[in-house]
């Protein structure tokens, strides 16, 4: 199968998928007798990525695989598709999420020590319900407190392949800038392409 045909197939699959797909997941959708080599599929994805340059959509690789999403510079117009206001996160939630992302694994007590105030149960519940944070173990101290870390869903939501793509602490000016960055990354997520879906 030639690269152009593989590009067409990959584009159709990724547009129809409601989630990122790995290279293996893409390959599994082919019958065994027509399945391309991994290198050929990777080449087709790279070619598709190049085709999208300068357009309103882009092919990106995030932690869970590849997805087609709205290009970042289209955010002002795409965000107007939804009548409801996008979620705004409190300073306390952003501080908690940032501490977990940068210092994981971290316990709730350690977060409270850094912030100097207690962490609301509703903040931890929200982060876990959004599947951005999960319990990754327990500290071997009295009481065995839970240790928290980020998830693949966190990386996918904010269009990151890995935690290495987080801005360095020196680059972060303030939490309102983090909030704006979180919103910008969210709007460009793949579901903005799918008709009938609404931002959560």
PyMOL CGO cylinders between C-alpha atoms (Angstrom):
from pymol import cmd
from pymol.cgo import CYLINDER

trace = [
    CYLINDER, 0.00, 0.00, 0.00, 1.47, 3.37, -0.96, 0.3, 1, 1, 1, 1, 1, 1,
    CYLINDER, 1.47, 3.37, -0.96, 2.03, 6.32, 1.37, 0.3, 1, 1, 1, 1, 1, 1,
    CYLINDER, 2.03, 6.32, 1.37, -0.80, 8.41, -0.11, 0.3, 1, 1, 1, 1, 1, 1,
    CYLINDER, -0.80, 8.41, -0.11, -3.34, 5.66, 0.55, 0.3, 1, 1, 1, 1, 1, 1,
    CYLINDER, -3.34, 5.66, 0.55, -2.02, 5.11, 4.08, 0.3, 1, 1, 1, 1, 1, 1,
    CYLINDER, -2.02, 5.11, 4.08, -2.30, 8.87, 4.72, 0.3, 1, 1, 1, 1, 1, 1,
    CYLINDER, -2.30, 8.87, 4.72, -5.95, 8.81, 3.63, 0.3, 1, 1, 1, 1, 1, 1,
    CYLINDER, -5.95, 8.81, 3.63, -6.72, 5.84, 5.84, 0.3, 1, 1, 1, 1, 1, 1,
    CYLINDER, -6.72, 5.84, 5.84, -4.92, 7.31, 8.86, 0.3, 1, 1, 1, 1, 1, 1,
    CYLINDER, -4.92, 7.31, 8.86, -6.65, 10.67, 8.39, 0.3, 1, 1, 1, 1, 1, 1,
    CYLINDER, -6.65, 10.67, 8.39, -10.11, 9.05, 8.23, 0.3, 1, 1, 1, 1, 1, 1,
    CYLINDER, -10.11, 9.05, 8.23, -9.47, 6.86, 11.27, 0.3, 1, 1, 1, 1, 1, 1,
    CYLINDER, -9.47, 6.86, 11.27, -8.05, 9.70, 13.38, 0.3, 1, 1, 1, 1, 1, 1,
    CYLINDER, -8.05, 9.70, 13.38, -10.92, 12.05, 12.46, 0.3, 1, 1, 1, 1, 1, 1,
    CYLINDER, -10.92, 12.05, 12.46, -13.47, 9.40, 13.40, 0.3, 1, 1, 1, 1, 1, 1,
    CYLINDER, -13.47, 9.40, 13.40, -11.76, 8.34, 16.63, 0.3, 1, 1, 1, 1, 1, 1,
    CYLINDER, -11.76, 8.34, 16.63, -12.93, 9.98, 19.83, 0.3, 1, 1, 1, 1, 1, 1,
    CYLINDER, -12.93, 9.98, 19.83, -9.49, 9.54, 21.39, 0.3, 1, 1, 1, 1, 1, 1,
    CYLINDER, -9.49, 9.54, 21.39, -5.81, 9.45, 20.48, 0.3, 1, 1, 1, 1, 1, 1,
    CYLINDER, -5.81, 9.45, 20.48, -4.63, 6.21, 18.86, 0.3, 1, 1, 1, 1, 1, 1,
    CYLINDER, -4.63, 6.21, 18.86, -1.21, 4.61, 19.12, 0.3, 1, 1, 1, 1, 1, 1,
    CYLINDER, -1.21, 4.61, 19.12, 0.69, 3.31, 16.12, 0.3, 1, 1, 1, 1, 1, 1,
    CYLINDER, 0.69, 3.31, 16.12, -0.17, -0.26, 17.21, 0.3, 1, 1, 1, 1, 1, 1,
    CYLINDER, -0.17, -0.26, 17.21, -3.87, 0.61, 17.48, 0.3, 1, 1, 1, 1, 1, 1,
    CYLINDER, -3.87, 0.61, 17.48, -3.82, 2.08, 13.98, 0.3, 1, 1, 1, 1, 1, 1,
    CYLINDER, -3.82, 2.08, 13.98, -2.07, -1.00, 12.59, 0.3, 1, 1, 1, 1, 1, 1,
    CYLINDER, -2.07, -1.00, 12.59, -4.55, -3.32, 14.33, 0.3, 1, 1, 1, 1, 1, 1,
    CYLINDER, -4.55, -3.32, 14.33, -7.37, -1.87, 12.20, 0.3, 1, 1, 1, 1, 1, 1,
    CYLINDER, -7.37, -1.87, 12.20, -5.89, -3.43, 9.05, 0.3, 1, 1, 1, 1, 1, 1,
    CYLINDER, -5.89, -3.43, 9.05, -6.55, -7.02, 7.99, 0.3, 1, 1, 1, 1, 1, 1,
    CYLINDER, -6.55, -7.02, 7.99, -3.46, -9.13, 8.50, 0.3, 1, 1, 1, 1, 1, 1,
    CYLINDER, -3.46, -9.13, 8.50, -2.83, -9.56, 4.77, 0.3, 1, 1, 1, 1, 1, 1,
    CYLINDER, -2.83, -9.56, 4.77, -2.98, -5.79, 4.12, 0.3, 1, 1, 1, 1, 1, 1,
    CYLINDER, -2.98, -5.79, 4.12, -1.29, -4.53, 7.30, 0.3, 1, 1, 1, 1, 1, 1,
    CYLINDER, -1.29, -4.53, 7.30, 1.55, -2.11, 6.46, 0.3, 1, 1, 1, 1, 1, 1,
    CYLINDER, 1.55, -2.11, 6.46, 4.95, -2.18, 8.14, 0.3, 1, 1, 1, 1, 1, 1,
    CYLINDER, 4.95, -2.18, 8.14, 5.35, 0.04, 11.21, 0.3, 1, 1, 1, 1, 1, 1,
    CYLINDER, 5.35, 0.04, 11.21, 7.93, 2.15, 9.38, 0.3, 1, 1, 1, 1, 1, 1,
    CYLINDER, 7.93, 2.15, 9.38, 5.52, 2.71, 6.46, 0.3, 1, 1, 1, 1, 1, 1,
    CYLINDER, 5.52, 2.71, 6.46, 2.69, 3.77, 8.78, 0.3, 1, 1, 1, 1, 1, 1,
    CYLINDER, 2.69, 3.77, 8.78, 5.02, 6.09, 10.69, 0.3, 1, 1, 1, 1, 1, 1,
    CYLINDER, 5.02, 6.09, 10.69, 6.16, 7.60, 7.35, 0.3, 1, 1, 1, 1, 1, 1,
    CYLINDER, 6.16, 7.60, 7.35, 2.50, 8.13, 6.35, 0.3, 1, 1, 1, 1, 1, 1,
    CYLINDER, 2.50, 8.13, 6.35, 1.77, 9.87, 9.67, 0.3, 1, 1, 1, 1, 1, 1,
    CYLINDER, 1.77, 9.87, 9.67, 4.78, 12.14, 9.22, 0.3, 1, 1, 1, 1, 1, 1,
    CYLINDER, 4.78, 12.14, 9.22, 3.62, 12.98, 5.69, 0.3, 1, 1, 1, 1, 1, 1,
    CYLINDER, 3.62, 12.98, 5.69, 0.11, 13.70, 6.96, 0.3, 1, 1, 1, 1, 1, 1,
    CYLINDER, 0.11, 13.70, 6.96, 1.57, 15.93, 9.67, 0.3, 1, 1, 1, 1, 1, 1,
    CYLINDER, 1.57, 15.93, 9.67, 3.45, 17.87, 6.97, 0.3, 1, 1, 1, 1, 1, 1,
    CYLINDER, 3.45, 17.87, 6.97, 0.27, 18.15, 4.84, 0.3, 1, 1, 1, 1, 1, 1,
    CYLINDER, 0.27, 18.15, 4.84, -1.54, 19.84, 7.74, 0.3, 1, 1, 1, 1, 1, 1,
    CYLINDER, -1.54, 19.84, 7.74, 1.14, 22.52, 8.25, 0.3, 1, 1, 1, 1, 1, 1,
    CYLINDER, 1.14, 22.52, 8.25, -0.32, 25.98, 7.75, 0.3, 1, 1, 1, 1, 1, 1,
    CYLINDER, -0.32, 25.98, 7.75, -3.89, 24.71, 7.94, 0.3, 1, 1, 1, 1, 1, 1,
    CYLINDER, -3.89, 24.71, 7.94, -6.59, 25.00, 10.59, 0.3, 1, 1, 1, 1, 1, 1,
    CYLINDER, -6.59, 25.00, 10.59, -6.00, 21.50, 11.89, 0.3, 1, 1, 1, 1, 1, 1,
    CYLINDER, -6.00, 21.50, 11.89, -2.89, 19.58, 12.84, 0.3, 1, 1, 1, 1, 1, 1,
    CYLINDER, -2.89, 19.58, 12.84, -1.76, 16.05, 13.60, 0.3, 1, 1, 1, 1, 1, 1,
    CYLINDER, -1.76, 16.05, 13.60, -0.09, 15.84, 17.00, 0.3, 1, 1, 1, 1, 1, 1,
    CYLINDER, -0.09, 15.84, 17.00, 1.36, 13.05, 19.07, 0.3, 1, 1, 1, 1, 1, 1,
    CYLINDER, 1.36, 13.05, 19.07, 0.34, 13.06, 22.73, 0.3, 1, 1, 1, 1, 1, 1,
    CYLINDER, 0.34, 13.06, 22.73, 0.98, 10.55, 25.52, 0.3, 1, 1, 1, 1, 1, 1,
    CYLINDER, 0.98, 10.55, 25.52, -1.77, 8.18, 24.35, 0.3, 1, 1, 1, 1, 1, 1,
    CYLINDER, -1.77, 8.18, 24.35, -0.98, 8.33, 20.65, 0.3, 1, 1, 1, 1, 1, 1,
    CYLINDER, -0.98, 8.33, 20.65, -1.82, 10.43, 17.60, 0.3, 1, 1, 1, 1, 1, 1,
    CYLINDER, -1.82, 10.43, 17.60, -4.79, 12.72, 17.16, 0.3, 1, 1, 1, 1, 1, 1,
    CYLINDER, -4.79, 12.72, 17.16, -6.04, 15.36, 14.76, 0.3, 1, 1, 1, 1, 1, 1,
    CYLINDER, -6.04, 15.36, 14.76, -6.95, 18.59, 16.50, 0.3, 1, 1, 1, 1, 1, 1,
    CYLINDER, -6.95, 18.59, 16.50, -7.66, 22.24, 15.89, 0.3, 1, 1, 1, 1, 1, 1,
    CYLINDER, -7.66, 22.24, 15.89, -4.48, 24.30, 15.39, 0.3, 1, 1, 1, 1, 1, 1,
    CYLINDER, -4.48, 24.30, 15.39, -3.59, 26.51, 18.35, 0.3, 1, 1, 1, 1, 1, 1,
    CYLINDER, -3.59, 26.51, 18.35, -3.97, 29.77, 16.43, 0.3, 1, 1, 1, 1, 1, 1,
    CYLINDER, -3.97, 29.77, 16.43, -7.61, 28.90, 15.57, 0.3, 1, 1, 1, 1, 1, 1,
    CYLINDER, -7.61, 28.90, 15.57, -8.61, 28.93, 19.27, 0.3, 1, 1, 1, 1, 1, 1,
    CYLINDER, -8.61, 28.93, 19.27, -10.34, 32.35, 19.30, 0.3, 1, 1, 1, 1, 1, 1,
    CYLINDER, -10.34, 32.35, 19.30, -12.88, 31.24, 16.67, 0.3, 1, 1, 1, 1, 1, 1,
    CYLINDER, -12.88, 31.24, 16.67, -13.31, 27.61, 17.68, 0.3, 1, 1, 1, 1, 1, 1,
    CYLINDER, -13.31, 27.61, 17.68, -13.99, 28.53, 21.30, 0.3, 1, 1, 1, 1, 1, 1,
    CYLINDER, -13.99, 28.53, 21.30, -17.08, 30.48, 20.15, 0.3, 1, 1, 1, 1, 1, 1,
    CYLINDER, -17.08, 30.48, 20.15, -18.76, 27.20, 19.13, 0.3, 1, 1, 1, 1, 1, 1,
    CYLINDER, -18.76, 27.20, 19.13, -19.81, 26.64, 22.71, 0.3, 1, 1, 1, 1, 1, 1,
    CYLINDER, -19.81, 26.64, 22.71, -22.34, 28.85, 24.43, 0.3, 1, 1, 1, 1, 1, 1,
    CYLINDER, -22.34, 28.85, 24.43, -21.27, 27.85, 27.91, 0.3, 1, 1, 1, 1, 1, 1,
    CYLINDER, -21.27, 27.85, 27.91, -18.21, 29.43, 29.42, 0.3, 1, 1, 1, 1, 1, 1,
    CYLINDER, -18.21, 29.43, 29.42, -15.10, 27.24, 29.53, 0.3, 1, 1, 1, 1, 1, 1,
    CYLINDER, -15.10, 27.24, 29.53, -14.15, 25.88, 32.91, 0.3, 1, 1, 1, 1, 1, 1,
    CYLINDER, -14.15, 25.88, 32.91, -12.14, 28.32, 34.99, 0.3, 1, 1, 1, 1, 1, 1,
    CYLINDER, -12.14, 28.32, 34.99, -9.95, 26.84, 37.62, 0.3, 1, 1, 1, 1, 1, 1,
    CYLINDER, -9.95, 26.84, 37.62, -9.35, 28.32, 41.03, 0.3, 1, 1, 1, 1, 1, 1,
    CYLINDER, -9.35, 28.32, 41.03, -5.90, 29.41, 42.09, 0.3, 1, 1, 1, 1, 1, 1,
    CYLINDER, -5.90, 29.41, 42.09, -5.93, 26.66, 44.75, 0.3, 1, 1, 1, 1, 1, 1,
    CYLINDER, -5.93, 26.66, 44.75, -6.73, 23.97, 42.16, 0.3, 1, 1, 1, 1, 1, 1,
    CYLINDER, -6.73, 23.97, 42.16, -4.00, 25.24, 39.80, 0.3, 1, 1, 1, 1, 1, 1,
    CYLINDER, -4.00, 25.24, 39.80, -1.44, 25.34, 42.60, 0.3, 1, 1, 1, 1, 1, 1,
    CYLINDER, -1.44, 25.34, 42.60, -2.35, 21.81, 43.65, 0.3, 1, 1, 1, 1, 1, 1,
    CYLINDER, -2.35, 21.81, 43.65, -2.22, 20.49, 40.06, 0.3, 1, 1, 1, 1, 1, 1,
    CYLINDER, -2.22, 20.49, 40.06, 1.11, 22.24, 39.43, 0.3, 1, 1, 1, 1, 1, 1,
    CYLINDER, 1.11, 22.24, 39.43, 2.63, 20.78, 42.60, 0.3, 1, 1, 1, 1, 1, 1,
    CYLINDER, 2.63, 20.78, 42.60, 1.49, 17.29, 41.65, 0.3, 1, 1, 1, 1, 1, 1,
    CYLINDER, 1.49, 17.29, 41.65, 2.77, 17.67, 38.08, 0.3, 1, 1, 1, 1, 1, 1,
    CYLINDER, 2.77, 17.67, 38.08, 6.18, 19.02, 39.07, 0.3, 1, 1, 1, 1, 1, 1,
    CYLINDER, 6.18, 19.02, 39.07, 6.85, 17.11, 42.30, 0.3, 1, 1, 1, 1, 1, 1,
    CYLINDER, 6.85, 17.11, 42.30, 5.15, 13.76, 41.80, 0.3, 1, 1, 1, 1, 1, 1,
    CYLINDER, 5.15, 13.76, 41.80, 4.76, 11.49, 43.58, 0.3, 1, 1, 1, 1, 1, 1,
    CYLINDER, 4.76, 11.49, 43.58, 3.57, 13.80, 46.33, 0.3, 1, 1, 1, 1, 1, 1,
    CYLINDER, 3.57, 13.80, 46.33, 1.25, 13.38, 49.30, 0.3, 1, 1, 1, 1, 1, 1,
    CYLINDER, 1.25, 13.38, 49.30, -1.57, 15.72, 50.26, 0.3, 1, 1, 1, 1, 1, 1,
    CYLINDER, -1.57, 15.72, 50.26, 0.39, 16.66, 53.40, 0.3, 1, 1, 1, 1, 1, 1,
    CYLINDER, 0.39, 16.66, 53.40, 3.41, 17.63, 51.28, 0.3, 1, 1, 1, 1, 1, 1,
    CYLINDER, 3.41, 17.63, 51.28, 1.19, 19.77, 49.06, 0.3, 1, 1, 1, 1, 1, 1,
    CYLINDER, 1.19, 19.77, 49.06, -0.20, 21.48, 52.17, 0.3, 1, 1, 1, 1, 1, 1,
    CYLINDER, -0.20, 21.48, 52.17, 3.34, 22.07, 53.51, 0.3, 1, 1, 1, 1, 1, 1,
    CYLINDER, 3.34, 22.07, 53.51, 4.35, 23.84, 50.28, 0.3, 1, 1, 1, 1, 1, 1,
    CYLINDER, 4.35, 23.84, 50.28, 1.13, 25.84, 49.92, 0.3, 1, 1, 1, 1, 1, 1,
    CYLINDER, 1.13, 25.84, 49.92, 0.90, 26.67, 53.61, 0.3, 1, 1, 1, 1, 1, 1,
    CYLINDER, 0.90, 26.67, 53.61, -2.84, 25.89, 53.68, 0.3, 1, 1, 1, 1, 1, 1,
    CYLINDER, -2.84, 25.89, 53.68, -4.92, 22.74, 53.71, 0.3, 1, 1, 1, 1, 1, 1,
    CYLINDER, -4.92, 22.74, 53.71, -5.98, 21.18, 50.41, 0.3, 1, 1, 1, 1, 1, 1,
    CYLINDER, -5.98, 21.18, 50.41, -9.74, 21.04, 50.01, 0.3, 1, 1, 1, 1, 1, 1,
    CYLINDER, -9.74, 21.04, 50.01, -11.20, 17.57, 49.49, 0.3, 1, 1, 1, 1, 1, 1,
    CYLINDER, -11.20, 17.57, 49.49, -13.23, 18.99, 46.61, 0.3, 1, 1, 1, 1, 1, 1,
    CYLINDER, -13.23, 18.99, 46.61, -10.02, 19.98, 44.78, 0.3, 1, 1, 1, 1, 1, 1,
    CYLINDER, -10.02, 19.98, 44.78, -8.59, 16.46, 45.04, 0.3, 1, 1, 1, 1, 1, 1,
    CYLINDER, -8.59, 16.46, 45.04, -11.97, 15.02, 44.04, 0.3, 1, 1, 1, 1, 1, 1,
    CYLINDER, -11.97, 15.02, 44.04, -12.17, 17.32, 40.99, 0.3, 1, 1, 1, 1, 1, 1,
    CYLINDER, -12.17, 17.32, 40.99, -8.64, 16.42, 39.86, 0.3, 1, 1, 1, 1, 1, 1,
    CYLINDER, -8.64, 16.42, 39.86, -9.39, 12.72, 40.22, 0.3, 1, 1, 1, 1, 1, 1,
    CYLINDER, -9.39, 12.72, 40.22, -12.82, 12.95, 38.55, 0.3, 1, 1, 1, 1, 1, 1,
    CYLINDER, -12.82, 12.95, 38.55, -11.23, 14.70, 35.58, 0.3, 1, 1, 1, 1, 1, 1,
    CYLINDER, -11.23, 14.70, 35.58, -8.74, 11.82, 35.55, 0.3, 1, 1, 1, 1, 1, 1,
    CYLINDER, -8.74, 11.82, 35.55, -5.79, 14.22, 35.63, 0.3, 1, 1, 1, 1, 1, 1,
    CYLINDER, -5.79, 14.22, 35.63, -4.48, 12.83, 38.93, 0.3, 1, 1, 1, 1, 1, 1,
    CYLINDER, -4.48, 12.83, 38.93, -4.47, 9.39, 40.52, 0.3, 1, 1, 1, 1, 1, 1,
    CYLINDER, -4.47, 9.39, 40.52, -3.09, 7.63, 43.57, 0.3, 1, 1, 1, 1, 1, 1,
    CYLINDER, -3.09, 7.63, 43.57, 0.23, 6.08, 42.53, 0.3, 1, 1, 1, 1, 1, 1,
    CYLINDER, 0.23, 6.08, 42.53, 1.18, 4.49, 45.86, 0.3, 1, 1, 1, 1, 1, 1,
    CYLINDER, 1.18, 4.49, 45.86, 1.45, 5.09, 49.58, 0.3, 1, 1, 1, 1, 1, 1,
    CYLINDER, 1.45, 5.09, 49.58, 4.28, 6.69, 51.53, 0.3, 1, 1, 1, 1, 1, 1,
    CYLINDER, 4.28, 6.69, 51.53, 5.87, 4.22, 53.96, 0.3, 1, 1, 1, 1, 1, 1,
    CYLINDER, 5.87, 4.22, 53.96, 5.32, 6.39, 57.04, 0.3, 1, 1, 1, 1, 1, 1,
    CYLINDER, 5.32, 6.39, 57.04, 2.73, 6.18, 59.83, 0.3, 1, 1, 1, 1, 1, 1,
    CYLINDER, 2.73, 6.18, 59.83, -0.74, 6.48, 58.35, 0.3, 1, 1, 1, 1, 1, 1,
    CYLINDER, -0.74, 6.48, 58.35, 0.59, 5.45, 54.90, 0.3, 1, 1, 1, 1, 1, 1,
    CYLINDER, 0.59, 5.45, 54.90, -0.68, 8.60, 53.11, 0.3, 1, 1, 1, 1, 1, 1,
    CYLINDER, -0.68, 8.60, 53.11, -1.59, 8.34, 49.46, 0.3, 1, 1, 1, 1, 1, 1,
    CYLINDER, -1.59, 8.34, 49.46, 0.92, 9.67, 46.92, 0.3, 1, 1, 1, 1, 1, 1,
    CYLINDER, 0.92, 9.67, 46.92, -0.48, 11.42, 43.86, 0.3, 1, 1, 1, 1, 1, 1,
    CYLINDER, -0.48, 11.42, 43.86, 0.78, 11.63, 40.29, 0.3, 1, 1, 1, 1, 1, 1,
    CYLINDER, 0.78, 11.63, 40.29, -0.55, 12.79, 36.94, 0.3, 1, 1, 1, 1, 1, 1,
    CYLINDER, -0.55, 12.79, 36.94, -2.12, 10.49, 34.35, 0.3, 1, 1, 1, 1, 1, 1,
    CYLINDER, -2.12, 10.49, 34.35, -1.98, 9.98, 30.59, 0.3, 1, 1, 1, 1, 1, 1,
    CYLINDER, -1.98, 9.98, 30.59, -5.33, 11.78, 30.47, 0.3, 1, 1, 1, 1, 1, 1,
    CYLINDER, -5.33, 11.78, 30.47, -3.62, 14.83, 32.02, 0.3, 1, 1, 1, 1, 1, 1,
    CYLINDER, -3.62, 14.83, 32.02, -0.98, 14.74, 29.29, 0.3, 1, 1, 1, 1, 1, 1,
    CYLINDER, -0.98, 14.74, 29.29, -3.56, 14.18, 26.54, 0.3, 1, 1, 1, 1, 1, 1,
    CYLINDER, -3.56, 14.18, 26.54, -5.83, 16.95, 27.80, 0.3, 1, 1, 1, 1, 1, 1,
    CYLINDER, -5.83, 16.95, 27.80, -3.02, 19.47, 27.71, 0.3, 1, 1, 1, 1, 1, 1,
    CYLINDER, -3.02, 19.47, 27.71, -1.52, 18.15, 24.43, 0.3, 1, 1, 1, 1, 1, 1,
    CYLINDER, -1.52, 18.15, 24.43, 1.70, 16.88, 25.98, 0.3, 1, 1, 1, 1, 1, 1,
    CYLINDER, 1.70, 16.88, 25.98, 3.65, 13.77, 24.99, 0.3, 1, 1, 1, 1, 1, 1,
    CYLINDER, 3.65, 13.77, 24.99, 5.42, 13.60, 28.34, 0.3, 1, 1, 1, 1, 1, 1,
    CYLINDER, 5.42, 13.60, 28.34, 6.04, 15.60, 31.51, 0.3, 1, 1, 1, 1, 1, 1,
    CYLINDER, 6.04, 15.60, 31.51, 9.30, 16.77, 29.92, 0.3, 1, 1, 1, 1, 1, 1,
    CYLINDER, 9.30, 16.77, 29.92, 7.19, 19.12, 27.77, 0.3, 1, 1, 1, 1, 1, 1,
    CYLINDER, 7.19, 19.12, 27.77, 5.92, 21.03, 30.81, 0.3, 1, 1, 1, 1, 1, 1,
    CYLINDER, 5.92, 21.03, 30.81, 7.38, 24.54, 30.96, 0.3, 1, 1, 1, 1, 1, 1,
    CYLINDER, 7.38, 24.54, 30.96, 10.27, 24.86, 33.37, 0.3, 1, 1, 1, 1, 1, 1,
    CYLINDER, 10.27, 24.86, 33.37, 9.47, 26.46, 36.70, 0.3, 1, 1, 1, 1, 1, 1,
    CYLINDER, 9.47, 26.46, 36.70, 11.57, 29.45, 35.64, 0.3, 1, 1, 1, 1, 1, 1,
    CYLINDER, 11.57, 29.45, 35.64, 9.27, 29.96, 32.63, 0.3, 1, 1, 1, 1, 1, 1,
    CYLINDER, 9.27, 29.96, 32.63, 6.14, 30.10, 34.76, 0.3, 1, 1, 1, 1, 1, 1,
    CYLINDER, 6.14, 30.10, 34.76, 5.39, 33.68, 35.69, 0.3, 1, 1, 1, 1, 1, 1,
    CYLINDER, 5.39, 33.68, 35.69, 2.16, 33.28, 37.60, 0.3, 1, 1, 1, 1, 1, 1,
    CYLINDER, 2.16, 33.28, 37.60, -0.83, 31.01, 38.02, 0.3, 1, 1, 1, 1, 1, 1,
    CYLINDER, -0.83, 31.01, 38.02, -3.10, 33.09, 35.80, 0.3, 1, 1, 1, 1, 1, 1,
    CYLINDER, -3.10, 33.09, 35.80, -0.68, 32.39, 32.95, 0.3, 1, 1, 1, 1, 1, 1,
    CYLINDER, -0.68, 32.39, 32.95, -0.95, 28.68, 33.75, 0.3, 1, 1, 1, 1, 1, 1,
    CYLINDER, -0.95, 28.68, 33.75, -4.74, 28.96, 33.65, 0.3, 1, 1, 1, 1, 1, 1,
    CYLINDER, -4.74, 28.96, 33.65, -4.64, 30.66, 30.25, 0.3, 1, 1, 1, 1, 1, 1,
    CYLINDER, -4.64, 30.66, 30.25, -2.26, 28.00, 28.92, 0.3, 1, 1, 1, 1, 1, 1,
    CYLINDER, -2.26, 28.00, 28.92, -4.51, 25.21, 30.23, 0.3, 1, 1, 1, 1, 1, 1,
    CYLINDER, -4.51, 25.21, 30.23, -7.53, 26.77, 28.52, 0.3, 1, 1, 1, 1, 1, 1,
    CYLINDER, -7.53, 26.77, 28.52, -5.63, 27.36, 25.24, 0.3, 1, 1, 1, 1, 1, 1,
    CYLINDER, -5.63, 27.36, 25.24, -4.44, 23.76, 25.13, 0.3, 1, 1, 1, 1, 1, 1,
    CYLINDER, -4.44, 23.76, 25.13, -7.92, 22.46, 25.91, 0.3, 1, 1, 1, 1, 1, 1,
    CYLINDER, -7.92, 22.46, 25.91, -9.64, 24.37, 23.14, 0.3, 1, 1, 1, 1, 1, 1,
    CYLINDER, -9.64, 24.37, 23.14, -7.26, 22.90, 20.60, 0.3, 1, 1, 1, 1, 1, 1,
    CYLINDER, -7.26, 22.90, 20.60, -8.08, 19.34, 21.64, 0.3, 1, 1, 1, 1, 1, 1,
    CYLINDER, -8.08, 19.34, 21.64, -9.48, 16.93, 19.09, 0.3, 1, 1, 1, 1, 1, 1,
    CYLINDER, -9.48, 16.93, 19.09, -13.10, 17.05, 20.26, 0.3, 1, 1, 1, 1, 1, 1,
    CYLINDER, -13.10, 17.05, 20.26, -13.39, 20.59, 18.92, 0.3, 1, 1, 1, 1, 1, 1,
    CYLINDER, -13.39, 20.59, 18.92, -13.43, 18.95, 15.50, 0.3, 1, 1, 1, 1, 1, 1,
    CYLINDER, -13.43, 18.95, 15.50, -16.26, 16.58, 16.25, 0.3, 1, 1, 1, 1, 1, 1,
    CYLINDER, -16.26, 16.58, 16.25, -19.77, 17.89, 15.49, 0.3, 1, 1, 1, 1, 1, 1,
    CYLINDER, -19.77, 17.89, 15.49, -22.29, 17.82, 18.27, 0.3, 1, 1, 1, 1, 1, 1,
    CYLINDER, -22.29, 17.82, 18.27, -19.78, 17.56, 21.11, 0.3, 1, 1, 1, 1, 1, 1,
    CYLINDER, -19.78, 17.56, 21.11, -19.56, 20.17, 23.82, 0.3, 1, 1, 1, 1, 1, 1,
    CYLINDER, -19.56, 20.17, 23.82, -16.58, 21.17, 25.95, 0.3, 1, 1, 1, 1, 1, 1,
    CYLINDER, -16.58, 21.17, 25.95, -16.76, 19.73, 29.44, 0.3, 1, 1, 1, 1, 1, 1,
]
cmd.load_cgo(trace, "trace")
